[in-house]
Amino acid sequence: MSRKRKGATPKTIEERVAQANEAETLLQSPVFVEACELLEDKYINQWISSGAGDEQKREQYYISLKVLSEVKLEIESMINSGKIAKQLT
């Protein structure tokens, strides 16, 4: 995986559209959807079943849920960026 670097060259319209298509395929993939659902259920169940003194574990489950949500939001953002780019062509 490549990391986004400061000063990176902006994507062309064609690259944004292609990325949006890949992102949409990923977001609609049954495997991806199932993996997200399984992780979400796992984190919630672990959060709920944690003991009264397990604040650190609950915090980690909460962070895991937030990260999972942010990943999905980033993919949706890529899709929306591609839709806007497509309108510019």
C-alpha positions in Angstrom: 0.0 0.0 0.0 1.2 3.5 -0.7 0.9 6.3 1.7 -0.5 9.7 0.7 2.4 12.1 0.7 2.3 15.8 1.2 2.5 17.6 -2.1 1.4 14.5 -4.0 0.2 15.2 -7.5 -3.6 15.5 -7.7 -5.4 12.7 -9.5 -6.7 13.3 -13.0 -10.4 13.2 -13.7 -9.9 9.8 -15.3 -8.0 8.5 -12.3 -10.8 9.7 -10.0 -13.5 8.0 -12.0 -11.5 4.8 -12.2 -10.9 4.9 -8.4 -14.6 5.6 -7.8 -15.5 2.5 -9.9 -13.1 0.3 -7.9 -14.4 1.8 -4.6 -18.0 1.1 -5.6 -17.2 -2.5 -6.5 -15.4 -2.9 -3.2 -18.2 -1.4 -1.1 -20.8 -3.6 -2.8 -18.7 -6.7 -2.6 -20.4 -9.4 -0.5 -17.1 -10.4 1.0 -16.3 -6.8 2.1 -19.8 -6.3 3.4 -19.7 -9.5 5.4 -16.3 -8.8 6.8 -17.4 -5.3 7.9 -20.6 -6.8 9.5 -18.6 -9.5 11.3 -16.1 -7.1 12.6 -18.8 -4.6 13.8 -20.7 -7.4 15.5 -17.5 -8.7 17.1 -16.5 -5.3 18.5 -19.9 -4.5 19.8 -20.3 -7.8 21.5 -16.9 -7.6 23.1 -17.7 -4.0 24.2 -21.0 -5.1 25.7 -19.5 -8.1 27.5 -16.5 -6.4 28.9 -16.2 -6.3 32.7 -16.7 -3.2 34.8 -12.9 -2.7 35.2 -12.1 -3.2 31.5 -12.1 0.5 30.5 -9.0 0.1 28.4 -10.6 -2.8 26.4 -13.8 -0.9 25.9 -11.9 2.1 24.7 -10.1 -0.2 22.2 -13.3 -1.7 20.9 -14.8 1.8 20.5 -11.7 2.9 18.5 -12.0 -0.2 16.4 -15.6 0.6 15.6 -14.7 4.2 14.7 -11.9 3.1 12.4 -14.1 0.7 10.6 -16.7 3.4 10.1 -14.0 5.8 8.8 -12.8 3.3 6.3 -16.3 2.9 4.9 -16.7 6.7 4.8 -13.4 7.1 3.0 -14.5 4.6 0.4 -17.8 6.5 0.0 -15.9 9.7 -0.4 -13.9 8.2 -3.2 -17.1 7.2 -4.9 -18.6 10.7 -4.6 -15.4 12.3 -5.8 -15.5 10.1 -8.9 -19.2 11.0 -9.5 -18.3 14.7 -9.4 -15.3 14.1 -11.7 -17.5 12.2 -14.1 -19.8 15.2 -14.4 -16.8 17.3 -15.4 -16.1 15.2 -18.5 
